[in-house]
Each structure stands twice: as structure tokens, then as C-alpha cells.
Amino acid sequence: MPEPPVTVLLAAPRGFCAGVERAVEIVERALQRHGAPVYVRHAIVHNAHVVADLEAKGAVFVEDESQVPEGGLLVFSAHGVAPQVRANAAERGLRTLDATCPLVSKVHFEAIDYARRGLSIVLVGHAGHQEVVGTTGHAPESITLVESAAEVETLDLPDPSRVAYLSQTTLSVDEANTVVDAIRRRYPEARGPRGDDICYATQNRQDATKVLAARSDLVLVVGSANSSNSQRMVEVARDAGAPAAYLIEDAGAIDEAWLAGVRTVGLTSGASAPEHLVEGVVAFLRARPGGAVVETLDVVEERMTFALPAALRE
């Protein structure tokens, strides 16, 4: 008896968010206009396929501006950089383009403002993440990093009445809220940002993942292991009741054992994963015995766009 087709619930939104799309386009336009090599500080976005594609076009990824030849063209990644990085680049006579996501820049401005007002800043985020490193660099004497509600309880800030908090933009919304609630309990007068620091695309994809989790036997999130927002989506799926959820780089990372007895696969991707990788997973599922029937699950429509730097506009 032939196997019945698997139902693939394809979540929307998925794929590149506006900040990632802008960052990738900045590198591509710089290559077209200036030719190779164009140097990029850190991975422009956290996706191995995107980085490899840009490398093939002539981008050179470095971890420090000192690795760029004097006079070279350097692009700052979407995760943002500390002011000292910009100063170092200027000292080396580097030409620079800023691909920092505008939503990350918003957090930088908030950090600067709070520091100028003499507030102690509690930054909710993951140690070592490039975004956290960049944000901390804007107010290093004022910022204390916490990763959990438990760490909030260990804080010893100089003036409990003069506290502010900020968040890494790619956290799980629920995770960030838990820590922020702990900050507010410990410091009732703590000031927060006017708008939520969590990136709209991160929140939208997590909301869609929760819907997938309720309707799927298995949730697959396409994204790289170093992508914070992709990792959080897997956690969100599991917390929302998905029987199983996995992060996959592409279709080649799917373990057939995961699909045993599965009738409905929820499929989505992180904000830095290109759409063609999702299409590759769909093609893989359709090629299996029994094939696959694809249904699109529209949860939120995204219309956000960000302008390119003036130097690269047509």
C-alpha cells in the first residue's frame, strides 16, 4: 500500500528580514560598484550559505579591522560594532560602509542616552554574541550583562533608583520578558525602551512558530547554528508543545529517522536564512516516498523596509 503524502505547513513570515536583506544588498552593491575584494567585519549575517555565496562573489570576511589592508573597503556587519571599531578603521584609513541593522542601532542610541543620564544599564542578552559586544561597546562603564532571571538576583548596582534595561534584538520574546520582569521586580523604578527591543522579525517568526508547533508532529527551522534568532525558534517550538523540533542548515541535514510516523511537518526559517534553502527542504520532502502536500500558513504579513546607505543608492 503506497504511503500517504506528508503535509508540509509552510509558515509565513520566513526568510530574510528587512535588516538582513539590507545588509546582504550593501555587500553585493559594494562589490558591483567597487569590485573585489570588499572586506566584511564578522559574518555579515549569521548564515553559512549567505557567507559562502558572498565569498564566491569576492567578499572577504575578517574578525578584526586590523586584518584589512590600509585603504581597503570595510563593511560593518548587521550585528553592529562598538565605537572603538570605527575609530580603529579610521586610523587605518579604511573606507567603511555600515550594514548595522537599524533596529540594532536603535539599541545603541538607547544605551548612549541612558549612559549620558548616569543610569546603570542592565543588558539582557547572550555573552559573546556580536550584537551584545557592539552594544556594550557604546557604554562599557554603564552596562552589565545578564542572561537569566537568576542572574538579575545577583546584581549589585550603585543606585537602585537609577536603573535602565535593554535587550539583544534576537532573543526569544518569552525569554526576554522573563528576565525583564525580574529586573522590574528587583528595581521597580527601572526605565525601559520606548518600544520593545526585540526585533519585529524575530517576534513575528516566533509567533508563527508557535502556530506551527500546535499543528505539527515535527517542526523544522532552517538556519545556521550560530544564528541566535534561529536557535530561539527551535526553543519556542518545543516550549509551545511541538513533539519534536530541529534546526537544520539545509535539506542535507535532515535525519530520516525524524520523519518516521510523521504526518505533518511544520517548516519555517530564521531571519537570516535565504528562501531557496526552504524551497530545498520542500523539494526533499516531495521527493520522498508518498511525496508531500504543501499548505501555506500566513500568520503575519511583513512590509518593513530599510534604506541603503546614501553612498550605495542609485
C-alpha positions as CSV (number, residue, x, y, z in Angstrom):
1,M,0.0,0.0,0.0
2,P,1.5,3.4,-1.0
3,E,2.5,5.8,1.7
4,P,0.2,8.8,2.1
5,P,1.8,12.2,1.4
6,V,3.2,14.2,4.3
7,T,1.5,17.6,4.9
8,V,4.0,20.5,5.0
9,L,2.8,23.6,6.8
10,L,4.9,26.4,5.4
11,A,4.9,29.3,7.8
12,A,4.9,33.0,6.8
13,P,6.8,35.1,7.5
14,R,10.1,33.3,7.0
15,G,13.4,34.0,5.2
16,F,15.2,37.3,5.1
17,C,14.0,40.1,7.3
18,A,14.5,43.7,6.2
19,G,17.7,44.2,8.2
20,V,19.3,41.1,6.7
21,E,18.1,41.9,3.2
22,R,19.6,45.4,3.5
23,A,23.0,44.1,4.9
24,V,23.4,41.5,2.1
25,E,22.5,44.1,-0.5
26,I,25.0,46.5,0.8
27,V,27.8,43.9,0.3
28,E,26.6,43.0,-3.1
29,R,26.3,46.6,-4.3
30,A,29.7,47.4,-2.9
31,L,31.2,44.5,-4.9
32,Q,29.4,45.7,-8.1
33,R,30.5,49.3,-7.6
34,H,34.0,48.9,-6.2
35,G,35.0,45.4,-7.3
36,A,36.6,42.7,-5.2
37,P,37.8,42.5,-2.5
38,V,35.3,44.0,-0.2
39,Y,36.1,43.2,3.4
40,V,33.3,42.4,5.9
41,R,33.9,42.5,9.7
42,H,32.5,39.3,11.0
43,A,29.8,37.3,9.2
44,I,27.5,39.9,7.5
45,V,24.6,37.8,8.9
46,H,24.7,34.5,10.7
47,N,24.1,32.1,7.9
48,A,26.8,29.9,6.4
49,H,25.2,29.8,2.9
50,V,24.9,33.6,2.7
51,V,28.5,34.0,3.7
52,A,29.7,31.4,1.2
53,D,27.7,33.0,-1.6
54,L,29.2,36.4,-0.9
55,E,32.7,34.9,-0.6
56,A,32.3,33.4,-4.1
57,K,31.5,36.9,-5.3
58,G,34.6,38.5,-3.8
59,A,33.8,39.3,-0.2
60,V,36.5,38.7,2.4
61,F,35.3,38.1,5.9
62,V,37.6,39.2,8.8
63,E,37.2,39.2,12.5
64,D,39.1,42.4,13.1
65,E,39.6,45.6,11.2
66,S,43.4,45.2,11.6
67,Q,43.2,42.4,9.0
68,V,42.1,44.8,6.3
69,P,44.8,46.4,4.2
70,E,45.2,50.2,4.6
71,G,42.8,52.0,2.3
72,G,40.6,48.9,1.9
73,L,36.8,48.9,1.9
74,L,35.3,47.5,5.1
75,V,31.6,46.7,5.7
76,F,30.3,46.5,9.3
77,S,28.0,43.6,9.8
78,A,24.3,43.7,10.5
79,H,25.0,42.9,14.2
80,G,26.7,46.3,14.7
81,V,30.1,47.3,16.1
82,A,31.5,49.2,19.1
83,P,32.7,52.8,18.5
84,Q,36.3,51.7,19.0
85,V,36.0,49.6,15.9
86,R,35.0,52.6,13.9
87,A,37.9,54.6,15.4
88,N,40.4,51.8,14.6
89,A,39.1,51.7,11.0
90,A,39.5,55.4,10.6
91,E,43.1,55.3,12.0
92,R,43.9,52.7,9.3
93,G,42.5,54.9,6.6
94,L,39.8,52.4,5.7
95,R,36.7,53.2,3.7
96,T,33.7,51.9,5.5
97,L,30.0,51.1,4.9
98,D,27.7,50.5,7.7
99,A,25.3,47.5,7.4
100,T,24.2,47.6,11.0
101,C,20.5,46.7,11.3
102,P,18.6,49.9,12.1
103,L,16.9,48.1,15.0
104,V,20.3,47.3,16.5
105,S,21.3,51.0,16.0
106,K,18.2,51.9,18.0
107,V,19.5,49.9,20.9
108,H,22.9,51.6,20.6
109,F,21.3,55.0,20.8
110,E,19.3,54.0,23.8
111,A,22.5,52.8,25.5
112,I,24.2,56.1,24.8
113,D,21.2,58.0,26.1
114,Y,20.9,56.1,29.3
115,A,24.7,56.3,30.0
116,R,24.7,60.1,29.5
117,R,21.9,60.3,32.0
118,G,24.0,58.4,34.6
119,L,21.9,55.3,34.7
120,S,23.1,51.8,35.3
121,I,22.1,49.7,32.3
122,V,21.2,46.0,32.5
123,L,21.6,44.4,29.1
124,V,19.6,41.2,28.6
125,G,21.5,39.0,26.1
126,H,23.9,36.2,25.4
127,A,27.6,36.7,26.3
128,G,29.9,36.8,23.3
129,H,27.2,37.4,20.7
130,Q,28.4,40.1,18.2
131,E,25.4,42.3,18.9
132,V,26.0,42.2,22.6
133,V,29.6,43.0,22.1
134,G,28.8,46.0,19.9
135,T,26.1,47.4,22.2
136,T,28.3,47.0,25.3
137,G,31.0,49.0,23.5
138,H,28.7,52.1,23.3
139,A,28.5,52.4,27.1
140,P,31.1,49.9,28.6
141,E,31.2,51.6,32.0
142,S,27.5,51.6,32.4
143,I,26.4,48.2,31.1
144,T,26.0,44.9,33.0
145,L,25.1,41.8,31.0
146,V,22.6,39.3,32.3
147,E,21.4,36.1,30.6
148,S,18.8,34.9,33.0
149,A,16.3,35.9,35.7
150,A,18.6,34.2,38.2
151,E,21.5,36.5,37.3
152,V,19.3,39.5,38.0
153,E,19.1,38.5,41.6
154,T,22.9,38.7,41.9
155,L,23.1,42.3,40.6
156,D,24.6,44.9,42.9
157,L,24.0,48.3,41.2
158,P,25.1,51.5,42.8
159,D,21.7,53.3,42.9
160,P,18.6,51.1,42.6
161,S,16.5,54.2,41.7
162,R,18.7,54.9,38.6
163,V,18.5,51.7,36.5
164,A,17.6,51.1,32.9
165,Y,17.4,47.9,30.8
166,L,17.9,46.9,27.2
167,S,17.7,43.6,25.2
168,Q,19.5,41.9,22.5
169,T,17.2,42.1,19.5
170,T,17.2,38.3,18.6
171,L,16.2,36.8,21.9
172,S,13.1,34.7,22.5
173,V,10.3,37.1,23.3
174,D,9.2,35.0,26.2
175,E,12.7,34.5,27.5
176,A,13.4,38.3,27.4
177,N,10.2,39.1,29.1
178,T,11.0,36.7,32.0
179,V,14.3,38.5,32.6
180,V,12.8,41.9,32.2
181,D,10.1,41.0,34.7
182,A,12.8,40.0,37.2
183,I,14.6,43.3,36.6
184,R,11.4,45.3,37.3
185,R,10.7,43.3,40.5
186,R,14.3,43.9,41.7
187,Y,14.4,47.5,40.5
188,P,10.8,48.9,40.4
189,E,11.9,52.3,39.1
190,A,13.9,50.7,36.2
191,R,13.4,52.5,32.9
192,G,12.9,50.6,29.7
193,P,13.0,51.4,26.0
194,R,10.0,53.2,24.4
195,G,9.4,50.3,22.1
196,D,10.3,46.6,22.5
197,D,13.9,46.0,21.7
198,I,13.1,42.5,20.3
199,C,13.3,42.7,16.5
200,Y,9.9,42.7,14.8
201,A,11.0,39.9,12.5
202,T,12.2,37.8,15.5
203,Q,8.9,38.2,17.2
204,N,6.9,37.5,14.0
205,R,8.8,34.3,13.3
206,Q,8.4,33.2,16.9
207,D,4.7,33.8,16.7
208,A,4.4,31.8,13.5
209,T,6.5,29.0,15.1
210,K,4.0,28.8,18.0
211,V,1.2,28.3,15.5
212,L,3.2,25.6,13.7
213,A,4.0,23.8,16.9
214,A,0.3,23.4,17.7
215,R,-0.4,21.8,14.4
216,S,2.7,19.8,13.6
217,D,4.3,16.4,14.5
218,L,7.7,17.8,13.6
219,V,8.9,21.4,13.3
220,L,12.0,22.1,11.1
221,V,13.7,25.5,11.3
222,V,16.1,26.4,8.5
223,G,19.0,28.4,9.8
224,S,22.7,28.2,10.9
225,A,23.8,27.1,14.3
226,N,25.4,30.5,15.0
227,S,22.1,32.3,14.4
228,S,20.6,33.3,17.7
229,N,17.1,34.0,16.3
230,S,17.0,30.6,14.6
231,Q,18.1,28.8,17.8
232,R,15.4,30.6,19.7
233,M,12.7,29.5,17.2
234,V,13.6,25.9,17.9
235,E,13.3,26.5,21.6
236,V,9.9,28.3,21.0
237,A,8.6,25.4,19.0
238,R,9.5,22.9,21.8
239,D,8.1,25.1,24.5
240,A,4.9,25.5,22.5
241,G,4.3,21.8,22.5
242,A,5.9,20.5,19.3
243,P,6.6,16.8,19.7
244,A,10.0,17.4,18.0
245,A,11.8,20.4,16.6
246,Y,15.2,20.7,15.0
247,L,17.5,23.4,13.5
248,I,18.8,22.4,10.1
249,E,21.3,24.2,7.8
250,D,19.6,22.9,4.7
251,A,17.8,19.8,3.4
252,G,21.0,17.8,3.6
253,A,20.9,18.0,7.4
254,I,17.5,16.2,7.7
255,D,17.7,12.9,9.5
256,E,15.2,10.4,8.0
257,A,14.6,9.0,11.5
258,W,13.0,12.2,12.4
259,L,10.3,11.6,9.8
260,A,9.2,8.2,11.0
261,G,5.5,8.2,11.6
262,V,5.3,11.9,11.0
263,R,2.2,13.1,9.1
264,T,2.6,16.9,9.4
265,V,5.9,18.8,9.1
266,G,5.9,22.5,10.2
267,L,8.6,24.3,8.1
268,T,10.0,27.8,8.7
269,S,13.3,29.6,8.8
270,G,15.3,32.1,10.7
271,A,15.5,35.8,9.7
272,S,18.9,35.3,8.1
273,A,18.2,32.1,6.0
274,P,17.5,32.6,2.3
275,E,14.3,31.3,0.8
276,H,15.9,28.9,-1.6
277,L,17.0,26.8,1.4
278,V,13.4,26.4,2.5
279,E,12.5,25.5,-1.1
280,G,15.2,22.8,-1.0
281,V,13.6,21.3,2.1
282,V,10.2,21.3,0.4
283,A,11.8,19.6,-2.7
284,F,13.4,17.0,-0.4
285,L,10.1,16.1,1.3
286,R,8.2,16.0,-2.1
287,A,10.8,13.5,-3.4
288,R,10.4,11.0,-0.6
289,P,8.0,8.0,-0.9
290,G,4.4,9.3,-0.8
291,G,5.5,12.9,-1.5
292,A,4.3,15.9,0.2
293,V,1.3,18.4,0.1
294,V,2.3,22.0,0.9
295,E,0.0,24.3,2.7
296,T,1.0,27.9,3.4
297,L,0.2,29.2,6.9
298,D,0.1,33.0,6.8
299,V,0.5,34.3,10.4
300,V,1.8,37.9,9.9
301,E,2.5,40.0,6.8
302,E,5.8,41.9,6.9
303,R,6.1,45.1,5.0
304,M,9.2,46.6,6.7
305,T,12.0,48.0,4.5
306,F,15.2,49.8,5.4
307,A,17.0,52.3,3.1
308,L,20.5,51.6,1.9
309,P,23.4,54.0,2.8
310,A,23.4,57.1,0.6
311,A,26.7,56.1,-1.0
312,L,25.1,53.0,-2.5
313,R,21.7,54.3,-3.6
314,E,21.1,54.5,-7.3
